Amino acid sequence: MTGLNAFLLLFLIFIFIAVLILSGRFFYFLELKSFTKRISKKLGLDILQLNFSFEQMTYFLALPSNLPFVKNVNKEDIVIELDYTSLLFPKLVGIKILIKSDMVNEIIAYLPIKHFRLSTLDRLLEQDKIDESDYLKISTYTLVHSTTLREIKDEVYKQLKSK
């Protein structure tokens, strides 16, 4: 094998691995969306109308807080990051809520996906209409939906500003 062929082979392997890593999350969410829509249609659910609570969110600071970066936070400074298990075959394990600004980059709260409970899904699970795997996929899709993330951000902001 010539040097050029070896280089080309290594380059192609690198491109293949990069495509796998960069497209993993896209296909993971595509599968979650497809599965959730199929099950929702079968069970007559409207994902955006499911009730959930933020009670299981873990805050890493005492509320109300007198810390300057908390007292002076703007809603735009609150950022939600998705927390995955791996790069190659990603699986969402939770969401991190951070305060990010020029002066601060602090994780202030965390919500594990296993603690994100939806009462309607709890009832369907109890009636054996869905299993734990279905529950996890539907709740994961619900959690990462833009509407849910916006509600979480609003709730965290409200908690930070409460006196």
HUBEL-V473212 format. One line per field, one symbol per residue. ss: DSSP state (a for helix, b for strand, c for the rest). Layout:
ss=???
//
This chain:
ss=ccaaaaaaaaaaaaaaaaaaaaaaaaaaaaaaaaaaaaaaaaacccaaaccbcccccbbccccccccaaaacccaaabbbbbbbcccccccbbbbbbbbbccccbbbbbbbbaaaccbaaaaaaaacccccaaaaaaaaaaaaacaaaaaaaaaaaaaaaacc
//
